[in-house]
Amino acid sequence: MDRFDSMRLFTRVVERRSFTAAAADLCLPRSSAT
């Protein structure tokens, strides 16, 4: 995961207040989001 993807994930986690929901939104495995 590059820096841009990491920032996009971080932003989505903040918006959704959930690592699981953010991972689902971005079509990532949950383990990649934690």
trRosetta pair geometry for C-beta under 8 A, 3 or more apart (Angstrom, degrees):
i j d omega theta_ij theta_ji phi_ij phi_ji
1 5 4.5 -122 -165 92 89 130
1 6 5.6 112 135 -60 115 83
1 9 7.5 -5 -172 -11 145 141
1 32 6.8 130 -48 -172 137 111
2 5 5.2 96 54 13 67 102
2 6 7.1 -125 105 -6 35 93
3 6 5.5 -56 -148 36 32 115
3 7 6.4 31 155 -18 66 104
4 7 5.9 -56 -150 36 30 108
4 8 6.4 31 152 -19 64 107
5 8 5.6 -54 -146 37 33 113
5 9 6.3 34 154 -19 65 105
6 9 5.7 -54 -148 37 30 111
6 10 6.3 33 152 -21 64 105
7 10 5.5 -49 -144 35 33 114
7 11 6.3 35 155 -19 64 104
8 11 5.8 -53 -149 35 29 111
8 12 6.5 26 153 -16 63 108
8 26 6.9 127 126 -112 110 137
9 12 5.8 -59 -148 38 31 109
9 13 6.3 35 154 -22 66 104
9 22 6.1 96 -162 153 69 124
9 23 7.8 29 -141 -84 107 60
9 26 6.2 -72 -97 2 79 170
9 28 7.2 -8 -106 9 120 162
9 32 8.0 -117 -118 129 153 93
9 33 6.0 -158 -166 -124 124 82
10 13 5.8 -53 -149 32 30 112
10 14 6.6 29 154 -17 63 104
11 14 5.8 -56 -153 36 32 110
11 15 6.3 29 152 -17 66 108
12 15 5.5 -54 -144 39 35 112
12 16 5.8 10 165 1 70 113
12 21 8.0 -149 154 109 98 80
12 22 4.0 130 117 -140 104 99
12 25 5.6 -160 -166 76 137 138
12 26 6.1 -179 30 -39 172 117
13 16 6.4 -67 -135 51 23 93
13 17 7.5 80 167 -93 55 13
13 18 7.1 -138 -145 72 65 28
13 19 5.7 8 -122 -91 113 57
13 22 4.3 -42 -76 -45 61 162
13 33 7.0 156 -78 -176 115 109
14 17 7.3 16 -172 -71 25 54
15 22 7.7 121 56 -96 88 100
16 21 4.1 -151 164 100 139 124
16 22 5.0 -175 45 -62 135 78
16 25 6.7 -164 -54 -16 150 141
17 21 7.7 25 65 45 53 136
18 21 3.8 67 83 15 121 107
18 22 6.3 176 90 -12 63 84
19 22 5.7 -58 -146 39 30 112
19 23 6.2 31 156 -21 65 107
19 30 6.9 88 128 -159 98 81
19 33 4.6 152 -176 126 91 115
19 34 5.3 66 173 -80 155 77
20 23 5.9 -56 -149 35 27 110
20 24 6.5 27 153 -17 63 107
20 30 5.6 -2 -115 -123 71 115
20 33 7.4 167 -78 78 26 146
21 24 5.6 -55 -148 37 33 112
21 25 6.3 37 153 -22 66 105
22 25 5.7 -52 -148 34 31 114
22 26 6.4 7 160 1 65 112
22 33 5.7 150 88 -150 104 141
23 26 6.2 -71 -145 50 27 96
23 28 4.5 -100 -152 76 77 93
23 29 6.7 -48 -174 108 128 20
23 30 4.8 145 86 -101 167 50
23 32 6.6 134 -127 65 113 88
23 33 3.8 -110 -70 -23 107 145
24 27 7.6 27 -173 -76 30 35
24 30 8.0 8 -48 -78 75 85
26 33 7.8 137 52 -85 124 117
28 32 4.5 -106 170 73 114 131
28 33 5.7 123 100 -50 128 97
29 32 4.8 98 64 -4 81 103
29 33 7.7 -160 96 -6 49 86
30 33 5.8 -63 -158 34 41 110
30 34 6.8 28 154 -18 72 109
31 34 6.3 -60 -146 33 35 106
